[in-house]
Amino acid sequence: MGINALILLGLSIILIYVIFIEIFTVIFKMTGLTNDKARFQVISLFTNSGFTTQEAELIVNSKIRRKIANLTMLSGFILNVTVISVLVNVFITLGQAESTDVLKFFLVIGGFFVVMYILKKLKVFEFLLKGITERITNRIIYGGNTNIIEVLDTYGKNSIVQIKIINLPEILENITLEKSDLRSIHGINVLAITRDGETNAHVTKDDLIKTHDRVILFGRLASIKKVFLKS
């Protein structure tokens, strides 16, 4: 295998790894995990490195997450086998290559890692992959007519959640927040509403939630799911 082909193969493997990790992170986030926990689980499953017992309960206690975890581990296994094959070819080819080709290989791979790191810090992959991954996952798991929930952070038993409203719950149809009883009955506080690109961070009791809104909520995750994932 020539040095150029080896470089191209190496870059492709790295790119595929990054893309798969980002995709599965988004998928796990849609099941109610925070970004940090979702990414940790994906990397653990993808690399077959194992994860802690407490964190594992987040996966094994959910039927949907178990299915996603199976797919993640299978994808990781296939890629890991491919990586081992590539590494064998790398050592064989570099052992027979000229010193200038060896230097070229490490410079290109190193430069690519730097570029990938910068793109990751700028959240370019998240921006490019999040929307399409959410739509496809929502259609496969929930049938495409369910609100997309993303857990932003957790505070004890409560969570800060962002929801993209696809199917407006009946209790919110043409009803102000005050009359919807979101807070009084379900303990859900509406922190912000984004509509047509404009965010209302000073939500009042007279505001309404409409289809296609993005809302930031605070409350028990189970209560939020009960209201917004109910068909």
DRENRORO-758788 format. One record per residue: residue number from 1; x, y, z of N, C-alpha, C in turn; residue in one letter. Coordinates in steps of 0.2 Angstrom, whole numbers. Example, Ala and Ser with C-alpha at 12.3 -4.5 7.8 and 13.67 -1.06 7.14 Angstrom:
<pts>
+-----+-------+-------+-------+-------+-------+-------+-------+-------+-------+----+
:   i :   nc1 :   nc2 :   nc3 :  cac1 :  cac2 :  cac3 :   cc1 :   cc2 :   cc3 : aa :
+-----+-------+-------+-------+-------+-------+-------+-------+-------+-------+----+
:   1 :    66 :   -28 :    39 :    62 :   -22 :    39 :    66 :   -16 :    39 :  A :
:   2 :    64 :   -11 :    35 :    68 :    -5 :    36 :    64 :     0 :    39 :  S :
+-----+-------+-------+-------+-------+-------+-------+-------+-------+-------+----+
</pts>
This chain:
<pts>
+-----+-------+-------+-------+-------+-------+-------+-------+-------+-------+----+
:   i :   nc1 :   nc2 :   nc3 :  cac1 :  cac2 :  cac3 :   cc1 :   cc2 :   cc3 : aa :
+-----+-------+-------+-------+-------+-------+-------+-------+-------+-------+----+
:   1 :     4 :    -6 :     0 :     0 :     0 :     0 :     4 :     6 :     0 :  M :
:   2 :     3 :    11 :    -5 :     7 :    17 :    -5 :     6 :    22 :     1 :  G :
:   3 :    10 :    26 :     2 :    10 :    31 :     7 :     4 :    35 :     7 :  I :
:   4 :     2 :    38 :     1 :    -4 :    42 :     0 :   -10 :    38 :     1 :  N :
:   5 :   -11 :    32 :    -1 :   -17 :    28 :     1 :   -17 :    27 :     8 :  A :
:   6 :   -11 :    26 :    11 :   -11 :    25 :    18 :   -14 :    31 :    22 :  L :
:   7 :   -12 :    37 :    20 :   -14 :    43 :    23 :   -21 :    44 :    22 :  I :
:   8 :   -24 :    43 :    16 :   -31 :    44 :    15 :   -35 :    39 :    19 :  L :
:   9 :   -33 :    33 :    20 :   -36 :    28 :    24 :   -36 :    30 :    31 :  L :
:  10 :   -31 :    32 :    34 :   -30 :    34 :    41 :   -35 :    40 :    42 :  G :
:  11 :   -35 :    45 :    38 :   -39 :    51 :    38 :   -47 :    49 :    38 :  L :
:  12 :   -48 :    44 :    34 :   -55 :    42 :    33 :   -57 :    38 :    40 :  S :
:  13 :   -53 :    34 :    43 :   -55 :    31 :    49 :   -56 :    35 :    55 :  I :
:  14 :   -52 :    40 :    55 :   -52 :    45 :    60 :   -59 :    49 :    60 :  I :
:  15 :   -60 :    51 :    53 :   -66 :    55 :    52 :   -73 :    51 :    54 :  L :
:  16 :   -73 :    45 :    52 :   -78 :    40 :    53 :   -79 :    40 :    61 :  I :
:  17 :   -74 :    39 :    64 :   -74 :    38 :    72 :   -78 :    44 :    75 :  Y :
:  18 :   -75 :    50 :    73 :   -78 :    56 :    75 :   -85 :    57 :    74 :  V :
:  19 :   -87 :    56 :    67 :   -94 :    57 :    65 :   -99 :    52 :    69 :  I :
:  20 :   -97 :    45 :    70 :  -101 :    40 :    73 :  -102 :    42 :    80 :  F :
:  21 :   -96 :    45 :    84 :   -97 :    47 :    91 :  -102 :    53 :    91 :  I :
:  22 :  -102 :    57 :    87 :  -106 :    63 :    87 :  -113 :    61 :    86 :  E :
:  23 :  -114 :    56 :    81 :  -121 :    54 :    79 :  -124 :    50 :    85 :  I :
:  24 :  -121 :    46 :    88 :  -123 :    42 :    94 :  -124 :    46 :   100 :  F :
:  25 :  -120 :    51 :   101 :  -121 :    55 :   106 :  -128 :    59 :   106 :  T :
:  26 :  -129 :    62 :   100 :  -136 :    65 :    99 :  -141 :    60 :   100 :  V :
:  27 :  -141 :    54 :    98 :  -146 :    49 :    99 :  -147 :    48 :   106 :  I :
:  28 :  -142 :    47 :   110 :  -143 :    45 :   117 :  -146 :    51 :   121 :  F :
:  29 :  -144 :    57 :   118 :  -147 :    63 :   121 :  -154 :    64 :   120 :  K :
:  30 :  -157 :    61 :   115 :  -164 :    61 :   113 :  -168 :    56 :   118 :  M :
:  31 :  -164 :    52 :   121 :  -167 :    47 :   126 :  -168 :    50 :   133 :  T :
:  32 :  -165 :    56 :   134 :  -165 :    59 :   141 :  -158 :    60 :   144 :  G :
:  33 :  -153 :    58 :   141 :  -146 :    59 :   144 :  -144 :    66 :   143 :  L :
:  34 :  -140 :    69 :   148 :  -136 :    75 :   147 :  -131 :    74 :   142 :  T :
:  35 :  -128 :    79 :   139 :  -123 :    79 :   134 :  -117 :    75 :   136 :  N :
:  36 :  -114 :    77 :   143 :  -108 :    74 :   145 :  -109 :    66 :   147 :  D :
:  37 :  -115 :    64 :   149 :  -116 :    57 :   151 :  -117 :    53 :   144 :  K :
:  38 :  -121 :    56 :   139 :  -122 :    53 :   133 :  -115 :    52 :   129 :  A :
:  39 :  -111 :    57 :   129 :  -104 :    56 :   126 :  -100 :    51 :   130 :  R :
:  40 :  -100 :    51 :   136 :   -96 :    46 :   140 :   -98 :    39 :   138 :  F :
:  41 :  -105 :    38 :   138 :  -108 :    31 :   137 :  -106 :    29 :   130 :  Q :
:  42 :  -106 :    34 :   125 :  -105 :    32 :   118 :   -97 :    30 :   117 :  V :
:  43 :   -93 :    34 :   120 :   -86 :    32 :   119 :   -84 :    26 :   123 :  I :
:  44 :   -87 :    25 :   129 :   -86 :    18 :   132 :   -89 :    12 :   128 :  S :
:  45 :   -95 :    13 :   125 :   -97 :     8 :   121 :   -94 :     7 :   115 :  L :
:  46 :   -92 :    12 :   112 :   -89 :    12 :   105 :   -82 :     9 :   105 :  F :
:  47 :   -78 :    10 :   111 :   -71 :     8 :   111 :   -71 :     1 :   115 :  T :
:  48 :   -77 :    -1 :   118 :   -78 :    -7 :   121 :   -73 :    -7 :   128 :  N :
:  49 :   -73 :    -1 :   131 :   -68 :     0 :   137 :   -72 :    -1 :   143 :  S :
:  50 :   -79 :    -2 :   143 :   -83 :    -3 :   149 :   -84 :     3 :   152 :  G :
:  51 :   -89 :     3 :   157 :   -91 :     9 :   160 :   -93 :     7 :   167 :  F :
:  52 :   -94 :    12 :   172 :   -96 :    11 :   179 :  -102 :     8 :   180 :  T :
:  53 :  -103 :     5 :   185 :  -110 :     1 :   187 :  -115 :     6 :   187 :  T :
:  54 :  -114 :    12 :   191 :  -119 :    17 :   192 :  -121 :    20 :   185 :  Q :
:  55 :  -117 :    22 :   181 :  -118 :    24 :   174 :  -122 :    19 :   170 :  E :
:  56 :  -120 :    13 :   171 :  -123 :     7 :   166 :  -130 :     7 :   168 :  A :
:  57 :  -132 :     9 :   174 :  -140 :     8 :   175 :  -144 :    13 :   171 :  E :
:  58 :  -141 :    18 :   168 :  -144 :    23 :   164 :  -146 :    19 :   157 :  L :
:  59 :  -142 :    15 :   155 :  -143 :    11 :   149 :  -147 :     5 :   150 :  I :
:  60 :  -145 :     1 :   155 :  -149 :    -6 :   155 :  -156 :    -5 :   158 :  V :
:  61 :  -158 :     1 :   161 :  -164 :     2 :   164 :  -169 :     4 :   158 :  N :
:  62 :  -167 :     5 :   152 :  -171 :     8 :   147 :  -170 :     4 :   141 :  S :
:  63 :  -176 :     1 :   139 :  -177 :    -3 :   133 :  -174 :     0 :   127 :  K :
:  64 :  -176 :     7 :   125 :  -173 :    10 :   120 :  -166 :    11 :   120 :  I :
:  65 :  -163 :    13 :   126 :  -156 :    14 :   126 :  -152 :     8 :   125 :  R :
:  66 :  -155 :     2 :   128 :  -151 :    -5 :   127 :  -151 :    -6 :   119 :  R :
:  67 :  -156 :    -5 :   115 :  -156 :    -6 :   108 :  -150 :    -1 :   105 :  K :
:  68 :  -150 :     5 :   107 :  -145 :    10 :   104 :  -138 :     7 :   106 :  I :
:  69 :  -137 :     5 :   113 :  -131 :     3 :   115 :  -129 :    -3 :   111 :  A :
:  70 :  -133 :    -8 :   109 :  -131 :   -14 :   105 :  -129 :   -11 :    99 :  N :
:  71 :  -132 :    -7 :    95 :  -130 :    -4 :    89 :  -123 :    -1 :    90 :  L :
:  72 :  -122 :     3 :    95 :  -116 :     7 :    96 :  -110 :     2 :    97 :  T :
:  73 :  -111 :    -3 :   101 :  -106 :    -8 :   102 :  -104 :   -12 :    95 :  M :
:  74 :  -109 :   -14 :    92 :  -108 :   -17 :    85 :  -104 :   -13 :    80 :  L :
:  75 :  -106 :    -6 :    80 :  -103 :    -2 :    76 :   -95 :    -1 :    78 :  S :
:  76 :   -95 :     0 :    85 :   -88 :     1 :    87 :   -83 :    -5 :    86 :  G :
:  77 :   -86 :   -11 :    87 :   -83 :   -18 :    85 :   -80 :   -18 :    78 :  F :
:  78 :   -85 :   -16 :    73 :   -83 :   -16 :    66 :   -77 :   -11 :    65 :  I :
:  79 :   -78 :    -5 :    68 :   -73 :     0 :    66 :   -66 :    -2 :    70 :  L :
:  80 :   -67 :    -5 :    76 :   -60 :    -7 :    79 :   -57 :   -12 :    75 :  N :
:  81 :   -60 :   -17 :    73 :   -57 :   -22 :    68 :   -54 :   -19 :    62 :  V :
:  82 :   -57 :   -14 :    59 :   -54 :   -10 :    54 :   -48 :    -6 :    56 :  T :
:  83 :   -48 :    -3 :    62 :   -43 :     1 :    64 :   -36 :    -4 :    65 :  V :
:  84 :   -38 :   -10 :    68 :   -32 :   -14 :    69 :   -29 :   -16 :    62 :  I :
:  85 :   -33 :   -18 :    57 :   -30 :   -19 :    51 :   -26 :   -14 :    48 :  S :
:  86 :   -29 :    -7 :    49 :   -26 :    -2 :    46 :   -19 :    -1 :    49 :  V :
:  87 :   -19 :    -2 :    56 :   -13 :    -1 :    60 :    -7 :    -6 :    58 :  L :
:  88 :    -9 :   -12 :    56 :    -5 :   -17 :    54 :    -2 :   -15 :    47 :  V :
:  89 :    -6 :   -12 :    43 :    -3 :    -9 :    36 :     1 :    -3 :    37 :  N :
:  90 :     0 :     1 :    42 :     4 :     7 :    44 :    11 :     5 :    45 :  V :
:  91 :    11 :     0 :    50 :    18 :    -2 :    52 :    22 :    -5 :    47 :  F :
:  92 :    18 :    -9 :    43 :    22 :   -13 :    37 :    24 :    -8 :    32 :  I :
:  93 :    20 :    -3 :    30 :    21 :     2 :    25 :    27 :     7 :    27 :  T :
:  94 :    26 :     9 :    34 :    31 :    14 :    36 :    38 :    11 :    37 :  L :
:  95 :    38 :     4 :    39 :    44 :     1 :    39 :    48 :     0 :    33 :  G :
:  96 :    44 :     0 :    27 :    48 :     0 :    21 :    48 :     7 :    17 :  Q :
:  97 :    45 :    12 :    20 :    45 :    18 :    17 :    51 :    22 :    18 :  A :
:  98 :    52 :    27 :    14 :    58 :    32 :    15 :    56 :    37 :    21 :  E :
:  99 :    62 :    40 :    23 :    61 :    44 :    29 :    57 :    50 :    28 :  S :
: 100 :    57 :    52 :    21 :    53 :    58 :    20 :    45 :    56 :    19 :  T :
: 101 :    44 :    50 :    17 :    37 :    48 :    17 :    34 :    47 :    24 :  D :
: 102 :    39 :    44 :    29 :    37 :    43 :    36 :    35 :    50 :    39 :  V :
: 103 :    39 :    55 :    38 :    38 :    62 :    40 :    32 :    65 :    37 :  L :
: 104 :    31 :    64 :    31 :    25 :    66 :    28 :    18 :    63 :    31 :  K :
: 105 :    19 :    57 :    32 :    13 :    53 :    35 :    11 :    56 :    42 :  F :
: 106 :    16 :    57 :    46 :    15 :    60 :    53 :    13 :    67 :    53 :  F :
: 107 :    16 :    71 :    49 :    14 :    78 :    48 :     6 :    79 :    46 :  L :
: 108 :     4 :    75 :    41 :    -3 :    75 :    38 :    -8 :    73 :    44 :  V :
: 109 :    -6 :    67 :    47 :   -10 :    64 :    52 :   -11 :    69 :    58 :  I :
: 110 :    -5 :    72 :    60 :    -5 :    76 :    66 :    -9 :    83 :    64 :  G :
: 111 :    -8 :    85 :    58 :   -11 :    91 :    56 :   -19 :    90 :    56 :  G :
: 112 :   -21 :    84 :    54 :   -28 :    82 :    53 :   -31 :    82 :    60 :  F :
: 113 :   -27 :    79 :    65 :   -30 :    79 :    72 :   -31 :    86 :    75 :  F :
: 114 :   -26 :    91 :    73 :   -27 :    98 :    75 :   -33 :   101 :    72 :  V :
: 115 :   -34 :   100 :    66 :   -40 :   103 :    62 :   -47 :   100 :    65 :  V :
: 116 :   -47 :    93 :    67 :   -52 :    90 :    70 :   -54 :    93 :    77 :  M :
: 117 :   -48 :    94 :    80 :   -49 :    97 :    87 :   -52 :   104 :    87 :  Y :
: 118 :   -50 :   108 :    82 :   -53 :   115 :    82 :   -60 :   114 :    80 :  I :
: 119 :   -62 :   110 :    75 :   -68 :   109 :    73 :   -73 :   107 :    78 :  L :
: 120 :   -70 :   102 :    82 :   -74 :   100 :    88 :   -76 :   105 :    93 :  K :
: 121 :   -70 :   109 :    94 :   -71 :   115 :    99 :   -76 :   120 :    97 :  K :
: 122 :   -76 :   121 :    90 :   -81 :   126 :    87 :   -88 :   122 :    86 :  L :
: 123 :   -89 :   116 :    88 :   -95 :   112 :    88 :   -98 :   112 :    81 :  K :
: 124 :   -93 :   112 :    76 :   -95 :   111 :    69 :   -99 :   105 :    67 :  V :
: 125 :   -96 :    99 :    70 :   -99 :    93 :    69 :  -106 :    92 :    72 :  F :
: 126 :  -107 :    95 :    78 :  -113 :    95 :    81 :  -118 :    99 :    77 :  E :
: 127 :  -116 :   105 :    74 :  -120 :   109 :    70 :  -123 :   106 :    64 :  F :
: 128 :  -118 :   102 :    61 :  -120 :    99 :    54 :  -124 :    92 :    55 :  L :
: 129 :  -122 :    89 :    61 :  -126 :    82 :    61 :  -132 :    82 :    66 :  L :
: 130 :  -132 :    87 :    70 :  -138 :    87 :    75 :  -145 :    86 :    72 :  K :
: 131 :  -146 :    91 :    68 :  -153 :    92 :    65 :  -155 :    86 :    61 :  G :
: 132 :  -151 :    83 :    57 :  -153 :    77 :    53 :  -153 :    71 :    57 :  I :
: 133 :  -149 :    71 :    62 :  -149 :    65 :    66 :  -155 :    65 :    71 :  T :
: 134 :  -157 :    70 :    73 :  -163 :    71 :    77 :  -169 :    69 :    73 :  E :
: 135 :  -170 :    71 :    67 :  -176 :    70 :    63 :  -176 :    62 :    61 :  R :
: 136 :  -170 :    59 :    59 :  -170 :    52 :    57 :  -172 :    48 :    63 :  I :
: 137 :  -169 :    50 :    69 :  -170 :    46 :    75 :  -177 :    46 :    78 :  T :
: 138 :  -179 :    52 :    77 :  -186 :    54 :    80 :  -191 :    50 :    75 :  N :
: 139 :  -190 :    49 :    69 :  -194 :    45 :    64 :  -194 :    38 :    66 :  R :
: 140 :  -188 :    35 :    67 :  -187 :    28 :    68 :  -189 :    26 :    75 :  I :
: 141 :  -188 :    30 :    80 :  -189 :    28 :    87 :  -197 :    29 :    89 :  I :
: 142 :  -199 :    36 :    87 :  -205 :    38 :    89 :  -210 :    39 :    84 :  Y :
: 143 :  -208 :    37 :    77 :  -213 :    38 :    72 :  -213 :    45 :    69 :  G :
: 144 :  -209 :    49 :    71 :  -208 :    56 :    68 :  -213 :    61 :    70 :  G :
: 145 :  -218 :    59 :    74 :  -223 :    64 :    76 :  -223 :    66 :    84 :  N :
: 146 :  -217 :    65 :    86 :  -216 :    66 :    94 :  -211 :    72 :    95 :  T :
: 147 :  -212 :    76 :   100 :  -208 :    81 :   102 :  -200 :    79 :   103 :  N :
: 148 :  -196 :    83 :   101 :  -189 :    81 :   103 :  -186 :    84 :   109 :  I :
: 149 :  -184 :    80 :   114 :  -182 :    82 :   120 :  -174 :    81 :   121 :  I :
: 150 :  -171 :    86 :   123 :  -164 :    86 :   125 :  -163 :    89 :   132 :  E :
: 151 :  -160 :    85 :   136 :  -158 :    87 :   143 :  -152 :    91 :   143 :  V :
: 152 :  -152 :    97 :   145 :  -147 :   101 :   145 :  -142 :   101 :   152 :  L :
: 153 :  -146 :    99 :   157 :  -142 :    99 :   163 :  -147 :    96 :   169 :  D :
: 154 :  -144 :    93 :   174 :  -148 :    90 :   179 :  -146 :    93 :   186 :  T :
: 155 :  -151 :    94 :   190 :  -150 :    97 :   197 :  -154 :    93 :   202 :  Y :
: 156 :  -151 :    88 :   205 :  -154 :    83 :   209 :  -160 :    79 :   205 :  G :
: 157 :  -166 :    80 :   207 :  -171 :    76 :   204 :  -174 :    80 :   198 :  K :
: 158 :  -172 :    86 :   197 :  -175 :    91 :   192 :  -170 :    91 :   186 :  N :
: 159 :  -173 :    93 :   180 :  -168 :    94 :   174 :  -170 :   100 :   171 :  S :
: 160 :  -165 :   103 :   167 :  -167 :   109 :   163 :  -167 :   105 :   156 :  I :
: 161 :  -172 :   106 :   152 :  -174 :   102 :   146 :  -176 :   107 :   140 :  V :
: 162 :  -173 :   106 :   135 :  -175 :   109 :   129 :  -180 :   105 :   124 :  Q :
: 163 :  -185 :   107 :   122 :  -190 :   103 :   118 :  -192 :   107 :   112 :  I :
: 164 :  -191 :   103 :   106 :  -193 :   106 :   100 :  -201 :   103 :    99 :  K :
: 165 :  -205 :   108 :    99 :  -212 :   106 :    99 :  -214 :   104 :    92 :  I :
: 166 :  -216 :    97 :    91 :  -218 :    95 :    84 :  -225 :    93 :    85 :  I :
: 167 :  -227 :    90 :    91 :  -234 :    88 :    92 :  -236 :    92 :    98 :  N :
: 168 :  -240 :    97 :    98 :  -242 :   101 :   104 :  -247 :    97 :   108 :  L :
: 169 :  -245 :    96 :   115 :  -250 :    93 :   119 :  -257 :    97 :   120 :  P :
: 170 :  -262 :    93 :   120 :  -269 :    96 :   121 :  -269 :   101 :   126 :  E :
: 171 :  -266 :   100 :   132 :  -267 :   105 :   137 :  -264 :   111 :   136 :  I :
: 172 :  -260 :   112 :   130 :  -257 :   118 :   129 :  -260 :   122 :   122 :  L :
: 173 :  -265 :   118 :   119 :  -268 :   121 :   113 :  -272 :   127 :   115 :  E :
: 174 :  -270 :   133 :   112 :  -273 :   139 :   113 :  -275 :   141 :   120 :  N :
: 175 :  -270 :   139 :   124 :  -271 :   140 :   132 :  -265 :   144 :   134 :  I :
: 176 :  -266 :   149 :   138 :  -260 :   152 :   141 :  -257 :   148 :   146 :  T :
: 177 :  -250 :   149 :   148 :  -247 :   145 :   153 :  -250 :   145 :   160 :  L :
: 178 :  -253 :   151 :   161 :  -257 :   151 :   168 :  -263 :   146 :   168 :  E :
: 179 :  -266 :   145 :   163 :  -272 :   141 :   163 :  -270 :   134 :   161 :  K :
: 180 :  -264 :   133 :   159 :  -262 :   126 :   157 :  -261 :   121 :   162 :  S :
: 181 :  -259 :   124 :   168 :  -258 :   121 :   174 :  -251 :   117 :   174 :  D :
: 182 :  -247 :   119 :   169 :  -240 :   116 :   169 :  -236 :   116 :   175 :  L :
: 183 :  -237 :   122 :   179 :  -233 :   123 :   185 :  -237 :   120 :   191 :  R :
: 184 :  -243 :   122 :   191 :  -247 :   120 :   197 :  -248 :   112 :   198 :  S :
: 185 :  -249 :   109 :   193 :  -251 :   102 :   193 :  -244 :    98 :   192 :  I :
: 186 :  -241 :    99 :   186 :  -235 :    95 :   184 :  -228 :    98 :   187 :  H :
: 187 :  -228 :   104 :   190 :  -222 :   106 :   193 :  -217 :   108 :   187 :  G :
: 188 :  -219 :   110 :   181 :  -215 :   112 :   176 :  -215 :   119 :   175 :  I :
: 189 :  -209 :   122 :   175 :  -208 :   129 :   174 :  -205 :   131 :   167 :  N :
: 190 :  -208 :   135 :   164 :  -206 :   137 :   157 :  -201 :   143 :   158 :  V :
: 191 :  -195 :   142 :   156 :  -189 :   147 :   157 :  -189 :   151 :   150 :  L :
: 192 :  -190 :   149 :   145 :  -189 :   152 :   138 :  -193 :   149 :   133 :  A :
: 193 :  -195 :   153 :   128 :  -198 :   151 :   122 :  -195 :   154 :   116 :  I :
: 194 :  -192 :   150 :   111 :  -190 :   152 :   105 :  -194 :   151 :    99 :  T :
: 195 :  -196 :   156 :    96 :  -201 :   156 :    90 :  -198 :   160 :    84 :  R :
: 196 :  -198 :   157 :    78 :  -196 :   161 :    72 :  -189 :   164 :    73 :  D :
: 197 :  -185 :   161 :    77 :  -178 :   163 :    78 :  -177 :   168 :    84 :  G :
: 198 :  -182 :   170 :    87 :  -182 :   175 :    92 :  -184 :   172 :    99 :  E :
: 199 :  -180 :   173 :   104 :  -181 :   170 :   110 :  -184 :   175 :   116 :  T :
: 200 :  -189 :   172 :   119 :  -192 :   176 :   124 :  -190 :   173 :   131 :  N :
: 201 :  -185 :   176 :   134 :  -182 :   174 :   140 :  -186 :   177 :   146 :  A :
: 202 :  -191 :   180 :   145 :  -195 :   183 :   151 :  -202 :   181 :   150 :  H :
: 203 :  -203 :   174 :   151 :  -210 :   171 :   150 :  -215 :   173 :   155 :  V :
: 204 :  -221 :   175 :   153 :  -226 :   177 :   158 :  -232 :   172 :   158 :  T :
: 205 :  -236 :   173 :   162 :  -242 :   168 :   163 :  -246 :   169 :   157 :  K :
: 206 :  -246 :   174 :   153 :  -250 :   175 :   147 :  -247 :   173 :   141 :  D :
: 207 :  -241 :   170 :   141 :  -238 :   167 :   135 :  -241 :   161 :   133 :  D :
: 208 :  -241 :   159 :   127 :  -243 :   152 :   124 :  -237 :   149 :   121 :  L :
: 209 :  -238 :   142 :   121 :  -233 :   138 :   118 :  -236 :   135 :   111 :  I :
: 210 :  -233 :   136 :   106 :  -236 :   134 :    99 :  -231 :   129 :    96 :  K :
: 211 :  -234 :   125 :    91 :  -231 :   120 :    87 :  -225 :   124 :    84 :  T :
: 212 :  -219 :   120 :    83 :  -213 :   123 :    80 :  -209 :   127 :    85 :  H :
: 213 :  -211 :   129 :    91 :  -207 :   132 :    96 :  -202 :   128 :    99 :  D :
: 214 :  -197 :   131 :   101 :  -192 :   128 :   105 :  -192 :   130 :   112 :  R :
: 215 :  -194 :   126 :   117 :  -195 :   129 :   124 :  -190 :   126 :   129 :  V :
: 216 :  -188 :   130 :   134 :  -183 :   128 :   139 :  -187 :   127 :   145 :  I :
: 217 :  -187 :   121 :   148 :  -191 :   119 :   154 :  -187 :   117 :   160 :  L :
: 218 :  -190 :   118 :   166 :  -186 :   116 :   172 :  -191 :   112 :   176 :  F :
: 219 :  -190 :   106 :   178 :  -194 :   101 :   182 :  -192 :    94 :   182 :  G :
: 220 :  -196 :    90 :   185 :  -195 :    83 :   185 :  -195 :    80 :   177 :  R :
: 221 :  -190 :    76 :   175 :  -189 :    74 :   169 :  -195 :    69 :   167 :  L :
: 222 :  -197 :    65 :   172 :  -203 :    61 :   171 :  -209 :    65 :   170 :  A :
: 223 :  -210 :    70 :   173 :  -216 :    74 :   172 :  -216 :    78 :   165 :  S :
: 224 :  -210 :    80 :   163 :  -210 :    83 :   157 :  -211 :    78 :   151 :  I :
: 225 :  -209 :    72 :   152 :  -210 :    67 :   147 :  -217 :    65 :   147 :  K :
: 226 :  -220 :    65 :   153 :  -227 :    63 :   153 :  -232 :    68 :   149 :  K :
: 227 :  -230 :    75 :   150 :  -234 :    80 :   146 :  -232 :    80 :   139 :  V :
: 228 :  -226 :    80 :   137 :  -224 :    82 :   131 :  -222 :    76 :   126 :  F :
: 229 :  -222 :    70 :   129 :  -221 :    64 :   125 :  -227 :    60 :   124 :  L :
: 230 :  -233 :    63 :   127 :  -239 :    59 :   127 :  -242 :    60 :   120 :  K :
: 231 :  -244 :    55 :   117 :  -247 :    55 :   110 :  -254 :    57 :   110 :  S :
+-----+-------+-------+-------+-------+-------+-------+-------+-------+-------+----+
</pts>
